[in-house]
Amino acid sequence: MRIKSEIIRNSSIVMSGNFIGQAVTFLAYPLLTRIYSEADFGVFATYMSICSLTAIVATGRYEEALLIAGDRNETVSILGFSIKWLTLFSALIFTALALFRRQIFGLLKYDGLENVWYYIPVSIFMMGLTAMANNLAVREMKFKTVARSGVAQNLTNTASKLGFGFAGLTGLGLVASNVTALLSAIISYLPLKKYFLKALTHSRWRDEKAAAAIHSDFPKYNLVRNITASFAVNLPFLYLAGFFMPEQSGLLALAAFAVSAPVNLVTGSLFFTFSNKITLLKREGKPIMPFVKTYWKGLLMFVLPTFAVVFIIARPMFGFIFGQQWEASGIYFRMMLPWMFMLMATNPVYTIFMVFKKQQKTLYIELAGLALRLTALFTGIIKHDFNLSVMLFYASGFLITSISFIWIYSIIRRYETTTE
């Protein structure tokens, strides 16, 4: 019971912080959709997809190893190695865009990003630092710090978007606001500065290489898996933007935000506390299934009925809340709901694959999912049908996530059998 109450308490701390930030952001969106155009949101969605995908490579996923590092010295060594990797990679991205941005954006048909190219390496670097600080805070059980960072990031993001919008800088506002928000998140992690200072000043390269070798599964498997997973999730904004109008991507982006904001609020908050506790339970040989089942039952009892109601009223709801020109976003919102429900079931406990050393096998599922999603998108592109691409894409996402859910359940079940 103590462990269960601790999970609830830590999750509540992180979730409360995220809830405040997300609530303010969501309340501001009816105003933002009347300031920024569908095309503005479409370009921003492509920008965020590029940064999110590239940021995964920028850390080598070593920030995930911070959660399971053996002791504080190893933690500092991993942190030092990650910072060096991140700095070098961000510098390479800056150099490549400074020299060849016209050719790169022209080839990918991302002409709308040429005026904001310098924000891309900055965002990547800041995303990497935030990810390290996040995982370090969780390792040190500083959940209030995680919550404060979430609030600061969301509030700053929303205030900046409104400020830039009212100033008439709509072409720049969404991108610049993201950078400002990331900076506020990093500042919120200043209580952890001693770890970063130690990693920068006292960590030895020999120790860093040794720690990196111990946790080499993260760049070998988690890096490739996360790239594949992120690439698959961001495919509509990376590919469809080049074949269809940016306004269509903007409508899809609003739908993605509306459904992912509450989902990420729950899964993001629970992931860190579940990761921490599942790791401890595994070390102590204690059962995991009771806690996981309690969460899954809650989804069936409360979330599934809510999703069903929202599915019915989605289209008129979007027109009423965000403006009549955004009503079509409700169509895409409906297409996403089944997949999002399965993500809520799997994402908080996805750390099961790391704890039980299944990173290599999860990569195969992600690669299969990527191939399926690409097929889905290009089916619609060949038929010149944006809606068909989107529908098939999210249907394939639902299928792949369902397979992951079944596998997670089977891994826990086998573990429970050996510990009984």
C-alpha positions as CSV (number, residue, x, y, z in Angstrom):
1,M,0.0,0.0,0.0
2,R,2.9,2.4,0.8
3,I,4.3,1.9,-2.7
4,K,0.9,2.4,-4.3
5,S,0.3,5.6,-2.4
6,E,3.8,6.8,-3.3
7,I,3.1,6.3,-7.0
8,I,-0.2,8.2,-6.7
9,R,1.5,11.0,-4.8
10,N,4.4,11.4,-7.1
11,S,2.2,11.2,-10.2
12,S,-0.2,13.7,-8.7
13,I,2.6,16.2,-8.2
14,V,3.8,16.0,-11.8
15,M,0.3,15.8,-13.2
16,S,-0.9,18.9,-11.2
17,G,2.0,20.9,-12.6
18,N,1.3,19.7,-16.2
19,F,-2.5,20.2,-15.7
20,I,-2.1,23.9,-14.8
21,G,0.1,24.6,-17.8
22,Q,-1.9,22.5,-20.2
23,A,-5.2,24.1,-19.0
24,V,-3.9,27.6,-19.6
25,T,-2.6,26.6,-23.0
26,F,-5.9,25.0,-24.0
27,L,-7.9,27.9,-22.8
28,A,-5.8,30.2,-24.9
29,Y,-6.2,28.2,-28.1
30,P,-9.6,29.6,-29.1
31,L,-7.9,33.0,-29.1
32,L,-4.7,31.7,-30.9
33,T,-6.8,30.1,-33.7
34,R,-8.3,33.5,-34.3
35,I,-4.9,35.2,-34.4
36,Y,-2.8,32.6,-36.4
37,S,-3.9,31.0,-39.6
38,E,-4.2,27.4,-40.6
39,A,-1.1,27.8,-42.7
40,D,0.8,29.3,-39.7
41,F,-0.1,26.2,-37.6
42,G,0.9,23.9,-40.5
43,V,4.4,25.4,-40.9
44,F,4.8,25.3,-37.1
45,A,3.8,21.6,-37.0
46,T,6.4,20.8,-39.6
47,Y,9.0,22.7,-37.6
48,M,8.2,20.9,-34.4
49,S,8.2,17.6,-36.1
50,I,11.8,18.2,-37.4
51,C,13.0,19.4,-34.1
52,S,11.4,16.6,-32.1
53,L,12.8,14.0,-34.4
54,T,16.3,15.4,-34.5
55,A,16.5,16.0,-30.8
56,I,16.3,12.2,-30.3
57,V,19.5,11.8,-32.1
58,A,21.1,14.8,-30.3
59,T,21.2,13.0,-27.0
60,G,21.7,9.4,-28.2
61,R,18.9,8.5,-25.7
62,Y,21.6,8.4,-23.0
63,E,19.3,10.6,-20.9
64,E,17.1,7.5,-20.4
65,A,20.1,5.8,-18.9
66,L,20.1,8.4,-16.1
67,L,17.0,6.6,-14.7
68,I,18.8,3.3,-14.2
69,A,22.4,4.4,-13.6
70,G,24.1,2.4,-10.8
71,D,25.3,5.2,-8.6
72,R,25.9,9.0,-8.5
73,N,29.4,8.8,-10.1
74,E,28.0,6.8,-13.0
75,T,25.1,9.3,-13.3
76,V,27.5,12.2,-13.6
77,S,29.6,10.4,-16.2
78,I,26.5,9.6,-18.3
79,L,25.4,13.2,-18.0
80,G,28.8,14.5,-19.1
81,F,28.9,12.2,-22.1
82,S,25.3,13.2,-23.1
83,I,26.1,17.0,-22.9
84,K,29.2,16.5,-25.2
85,W,27.1,14.5,-27.7
86,L,24.3,17.1,-27.6
87,T,26.7,20.0,-28.1
88,L,28.5,18.5,-31.0
89,F,25.3,17.4,-32.8
90,S,23.6,20.8,-32.4
91,A,26.7,22.5,-33.8
92,L,26.7,20.2,-36.8
93,I,23.0,20.9,-37.5
94,F,23.7,24.7,-37.2
95,T,26.6,24.4,-39.7
96,A,24.7,22.3,-42.2
97,L,21.7,24.7,-42.2
98,A,23.9,27.8,-42.3
99,L,25.6,26.5,-45.5
100,F,23.0,24.4,-47.2
101,R,19.5,25.4,-45.9
102,R,18.1,26.4,-49.3
103,Q,19.1,23.1,-50.9
104,I,17.8,21.1,-47.9
105,F,14.5,22.9,-47.5
106,G,14.0,23.0,-51.3
107,L,14.5,19.2,-51.6
108,L,12.1,18.5,-48.7
109,K,9.6,21.2,-49.9
110,Y,9.9,23.0,-46.5
111,D,10.3,26.5,-48.0
112,G,8.2,28.0,-45.2
113,L,11.0,27.2,-42.7
114,E,13.8,29.0,-44.4
115,N,13.1,32.3,-42.5
116,V,13.3,30.5,-39.1
117,W,16.1,28.0,-39.8
118,Y,18.4,29.4,-37.0
119,Y,15.8,28.4,-34.4
120,I,16.1,24.7,-35.3
121,P,19.6,24.0,-33.8
122,V,18.7,26.1,-30.7
123,S,15.5,24.2,-30.2
124,I,17.3,20.9,-30.6
125,F,19.9,21.8,-28.0
126,M,17.3,23.0,-25.5
127,M,15.1,20.0,-26.0
128,G,18.1,17.8,-25.2
129,L,19.0,19.7,-22.1
130,T,15.4,19.6,-20.9
131,A,15.2,15.8,-21.4
132,M,18.4,15.3,-19.4
133,A,17.2,17.5,-16.6
134,N,13.8,15.8,-16.6
135,N,15.2,12.3,-16.2
136,L,17.8,13.5,-13.6
137,A,15.0,15.1,-11.5
138,V,13.0,11.9,-11.6
139,R,16.1,9.8,-10.6
140,E,16.6,12.2,-7.6
141,M,12.9,12.0,-6.8
142,K,12.5,15.7,-7.3
143,F,9.0,15.5,-8.7
144,K,8.0,19.1,-7.6
145,T,10.9,20.4,-9.8
146,V,9.5,18.4,-12.7
147,A,6.0,19.9,-12.1
148,R,7.4,23.5,-11.8
149,S,9.2,23.0,-15.1
150,G,6.1,21.9,-16.9
151,V,4.1,24.9,-15.6
152,A,6.8,27.3,-16.6
153,Q,7.2,25.9,-20.0
154,N,3.5,25.9,-20.8
155,L,2.7,29.3,-19.3
156,T,5.7,30.9,-21.1
157,N,4.8,29.2,-24.4
158,T,1.2,30.5,-24.3
159,A,2.1,34.0,-23.2
160,S,4.7,34.3,-25.9
161,K,2.3,33.1,-28.6
162,L,-0.3,35.6,-27.5
163,G,2.3,38.4,-27.3
164,F,3.9,37.7,-30.7
165,G,0.4,37.4,-32.2
166,F,-0.9,40.7,-30.9
167,A,2.3,42.3,-32.1
168,G,1.5,41.1,-35.6
169,L,4.5,38.7,-35.8
170,T,2.4,35.7,-36.7
171,G,5.0,34.3,-39.2
172,L,7.5,34.1,-36.4
173,G,5.5,33.9,-33.2
174,L,4.8,30.2,-32.9
175,V,8.4,29.2,-33.5
176,A,10.0,31.9,-31.3
177,S,7.5,31.0,-28.5
178,N,8.7,27.4,-28.5
179,V,12.3,28.5,-27.9
180,T,11.3,30.9,-25.2
181,A,9.3,28.2,-23.4
182,L,12.2,25.7,-23.6
183,L,14.4,28.3,-22.0
184,S,12.0,28.8,-19.1
185,A,11.9,25.0,-18.6
186,I,15.7,24.9,-18.4
187,I,15.8,27.7,-15.9
188,S,13.3,25.8,-13.8
189,Y,15.8,23.0,-13.4
190,L,18.5,25.3,-11.9
191,P,18.2,23.4,-8.6
192,L,19.9,20.5,-10.4
193,K,22.8,22.7,-11.6
194,K,25.3,21.1,-9.3
195,Y,25.0,17.8,-11.3
196,F,25.6,19.6,-14.6
197,L,28.5,21.6,-13.2
198,K,30.1,18.5,-11.9
199,A,29.6,16.8,-15.3
200,L,31.2,19.7,-17.0
201,T,34.1,20.3,-14.7
202,H,34.9,17.1,-12.8
203,S,33.8,14.3,-15.1
204,R,36.6,12.5,-16.8
205,W,36.4,11.4,-20.4
206,R,37.6,7.9,-19.5
207,D,34.8,7.4,-17.0
208,E,32.3,8.9,-19.5
209,K,33.3,6.4,-22.2
210,A,33.1,3.5,-19.7
211,A,29.6,4.6,-18.6
212,A,28.5,5.0,-22.2
213,A,29.8,1.5,-23.0
214,I,27.8,0.0,-20.1
215,H,24.6,1.6,-21.4
216,S,25.3,1.1,-25.0
217,D,21.9,-0.5,-25.5
218,F,20.4,3.0,-25.4
219,P,22.0,4.3,-28.6
220,K,22.0,0.9,-30.2
221,Y,18.4,0.1,-29.7
222,N,16.5,2.8,-27.9
223,L,17.9,5.5,-30.2
224,V,16.9,3.7,-33.4
225,R,13.6,2.7,-31.8
226,N,12.8,6.2,-30.7
227,I,13.8,7.7,-34.0
228,T,11.6,5.2,-35.8
229,A,8.7,5.8,-33.3
230,S,9.0,9.6,-33.5
231,F,9.4,9.6,-37.3
232,A,6.3,7.4,-37.5
233,V,4.3,9.8,-35.3
234,N,5.4,12.9,-37.2
235,L,5.1,11.5,-40.7
236,P,1.9,13.4,-41.5
237,F,3.6,16.8,-40.9
238,L,6.9,15.7,-42.5
239,Y,5.5,14.1,-45.7
240,L,2.0,15.5,-46.2
241,A,3.3,19.1,-45.9
242,G,5.2,18.6,-49.1
243,F,2.2,17.1,-51.1
244,F,-0.8,19.1,-49.8
245,M,-1.6,22.6,-48.7
246,P,-0.2,23.9,-45.4
247,E,-3.7,24.8,-44.4
248,Q,-4.6,21.1,-44.3
249,S,-1.6,20.4,-42.1
250,G,-2.7,23.2,-39.9
251,L,-6.2,21.7,-39.4
252,L,-4.5,18.3,-38.6
253,A,-2.1,20.0,-36.2
254,L,-4.9,21.5,-34.2
255,A,-6.7,18.2,-33.9
256,A,-3.4,16.6,-32.8
257,F,-2.9,19.2,-30.1
258,A,-6.5,18.9,-28.8
259,V,-6.2,15.1,-28.4
260,S,-2.6,14.8,-27.4
261,A,-2.6,17.5,-24.8
262,P,-4.7,15.6,-22.3
263,V,-3.2,12.3,-23.3
264,N,0.3,13.6,-22.8
265,L,-0.7,15.2,-19.5
266,V,-1.6,11.7,-18.1
267,T,1.0,9.5,-19.8
268,G,3.8,12.0,-19.4
269,S,3.2,12.4,-15.7
270,L,2.7,8.7,-15.0
271,F,5.7,7.6,-17.1
272,F,8.3,9.1,-14.8
273,T,6.8,7.8,-11.6
274,F,6.0,4.4,-13.1
275,S,9.5,4.1,-14.5
276,N,11.0,4.9,-11.2
277,K,8.7,2.5,-9.3
278,I,8.8,-0.4,-11.8
279,T,12.6,-0.3,-11.7
280,L,12.5,-0.6,-7.9
281,L,10.0,-3.4,-7.9
282,K,12.0,-5.4,-10.4
283,R,15.1,-5.0,-8.3
284,E,13.3,-6.2,-5.2
285,G,11.6,-9.0,-7.0
286,K,8.1,-7.7,-6.1
287,P,5.0,-7.9,-8.3
288,I,4.3,-5.2,-10.9
289,M,0.9,-6.3,-12.3
290,P,-1.4,-5.1,-9.5
291,F,-0.4,-1.4,-10.0
292,V,-0.5,-1.6,-13.8
293,K,-3.9,-3.3,-13.7
294,T,-5.4,-0.6,-11.5
295,Y,-4.4,2.0,-14.0
296,W,-5.8,0.0,-16.9
297,K,-9.1,-0.5,-15.1
298,G,-9.3,3.2,-14.6
299,L,-8.9,3.8,-18.3
300,L,-11.8,1.5,-19.1
301,M,-14.1,2.9,-16.4
302,F,-13.5,6.6,-16.9
303,V,-11.5,7.4,-20.1
304,L,-13.2,5.1,-22.6
305,P,-16.7,6.5,-22.0
306,T,-15.4,10.1,-22.2
307,F,-13.7,9.3,-25.5
308,A,-17.0,7.9,-26.8
309,V,-18.9,11.0,-26.0
310,V,-16.2,13.3,-27.4
311,F,-16.1,11.2,-30.6
312,I,-19.8,12.0,-31.2
313,I,-19.6,15.8,-30.7
314,A,-16.1,16.4,-32.1
315,R,-16.9,18.3,-35.3
316,P,-19.4,20.8,-34.0
317,M,-17.3,21.2,-30.9
318,F,-14.2,22.3,-32.9
319,G,-16.2,24.8,-34.9
320,F,-17.8,26.3,-31.7
321,I,-14.6,26.5,-29.7
322,F,-11.9,27.3,-32.2
323,G,-13.9,29.1,-35.0
324,Q,-15.9,27.9,-37.9
325,Q,-12.9,27.6,-40.2
326,W,-11.5,24.9,-37.8
327,E,-14.5,22.6,-37.8
328,A,-12.8,20.1,-40.2
329,S,-10.2,19.5,-37.4
330,G,-12.9,17.6,-35.7
331,I,-12.8,15.0,-38.4
332,Y,-9.1,14.3,-37.8
333,F,-9.7,14.4,-34.1
334,R,-12.1,11.4,-34.4
335,M,-9.6,9.5,-36.5
336,M,-7.0,9.9,-33.7
337,L,-9.0,8.9,-30.7
338,P,-8.7,5.0,-30.9
339,W,-4.9,5.3,-31.3
340,M,-4.7,7.8,-28.5
341,F,-6.6,5.5,-26.1
342,M,-4.1,2.7,-26.8
343,L,-1.2,5.1,-26.2
344,M,-2.7,5.9,-22.8
345,A,-2.7,2.2,-22.0
346,T,0.9,1.6,-23.1
347,N,3.0,4.7,-22.8
348,P,3.1,5.0,-18.9
349,V,4.4,1.4,-18.7
350,Y,6.6,1.5,-21.8
351,T,9.6,1.4,-19.5
352,I,8.9,-2.4,-19.1
353,F,10.8,-2.9,-22.3
354,M,13.9,-1.2,-20.8
355,V,13.7,-2.9,-17.4
356,F,13.4,-6.3,-19.0
357,K,16.1,-5.7,-21.7
358,K,13.7,-5.9,-24.6
359,Q,15.0,-2.9,-26.5
360,Q,16.2,-4.8,-29.5
361,K,13.0,-6.6,-30.0
362,T,10.9,-3.4,-29.6
363,L,12.9,-2.0,-32.5
364,Y,11.4,-4.6,-34.8
365,I,7.8,-3.6,-33.9
366,E,8.7,0.1,-34.5
367,L,10.2,-0.7,-37.9
368,A,7.2,-2.7,-38.9
369,G,5.0,0.2,-37.7
370,L,6.9,2.7,-39.7
371,A,6.6,0.6,-42.9
372,L,2.9,0.3,-42.3
373,R,2.4,4.0,-41.6
374,L,4.4,4.9,-44.7
375,T,2.3,2.6,-46.8
376,A,-0.8,4.3,-45.3
377,L,0.3,7.8,-46.1
378,F,1.5,7.1,-49.6
379,T,-1.8,5.3,-50.4
380,G,-3.6,8.6,-49.8
381,I,-0.8,10.6,-51.6
382,I,-1.1,8.5,-54.7
383,K,-4.9,8.9,-54.7
384,H,-4.5,12.7,-53.9
385,D,-6.7,12.3,-50.9
386,F,-5.4,14.0,-47.7
387,N,-8.2,12.5,-45.5
388,L,-7.5,9.0,-46.7
389,S,-3.8,9.4,-45.8
390,V,-4.7,10.6,-42.3
391,M,-7.3,7.9,-41.7
392,L,-5.1,5.0,-42.7
393,F,-2.1,6.5,-40.8
394,Y,-3.9,6.6,-37.5
395,A,-5.6,3.2,-38.0
396,S,-2.1,1.7,-38.5
397,G,-0.9,3.4,-35.4
398,F,-3.8,1.9,-33.4
399,L,-2.8,-1.6,-34.7
400,I,0.9,-1.3,-33.8
401,T,0.2,0.1,-30.4
402,S,-2.3,-2.7,-29.6
403,I,0.5,-5.2,-30.4
404,S,2.8,-3.4,-28.0
405,F,0.1,-3.5,-25.3
406,I,-0.3,-7.2,-25.7
407,W,3.5,-7.7,-25.5
408,I,3.8,-5.5,-22.3
409,Y,1.1,-7.6,-20.6
410,S,2.8,-10.9,-21.5
411,I,6.2,-9.7,-20.2
412,I,4.7,-8.7,-16.9
413,R,2.7,-11.9,-16.7
414,R,5.8,-14.0,-17.2
415,Y,7.7,-12.0,-14.6
416,E,4.8,-12.5,-12.1
417,T,4.9,-16.2,-12.7
418,T,8.6,-16.5,-11.8
419,T,8.2,-14.4,-8.7
420,E,5.1,-16.2,-7.3
